[in-house]
Amino acid sequence: MKTPLLTLTAMLGLLLGQSHAADASYCYQGEVSGVVCSACASNVKAALLKIEGVQDVKITLNKEGGNPRLTILSSSPDLKREVAVKALGKAAEHYDIRSLEKITSR
């Protein structure tokens, strides 16, 4: 009786471990130019949320006149700036993702 119970417990542990691996999150930060208002920020956010694995996007307008800060939370360990620019589509004519780098993983 103990052997099947131990086997079941081990299998559950593996399954739970895999689900935690799938829930891994990576935080990326960068700058995006051309975003001057909340409508601009909404356009960029909507486009970036379409990238596979992207869970959240935050754009913080710079009150000192610099480029707005971009923060992306994604399950992808290798999100690249080029992918984000491509996701903007025609909107890339108005907005430019200047930089994007991974800063943390959870």
C-alpha positions, 0 to 999 in steps of 0.5 A: 500500500505504501508503494502506490502512495509514494508513487502517486506522491512523486508523480504529483510532485513532478506535475506541480514542479512542472507547473511552477516552471511554466509559471516562470516570469521574466521582467523586461525594461526599456524605453519607448519614444513617441508615447505622449499620452494615455491613448498612445500608451494604450495603443502600444500596450495593446500591441505588445500584449499580443506577443506570445507569453506577454502577461502585462505591459506598463508604460510610465510617462517620464515627467522630466521630458525623457522617453517613457519607461516600458516594463513587460512581464513575460513567460518568455525567457528571451523576449527581444526588442525586435519582436516587440517592434514587429508587434507594433506593426504600422504603429511603429511609424509613430512609436519606437522601442529604443531599448529592451532588456531582461532585468529579473526572472522569478 
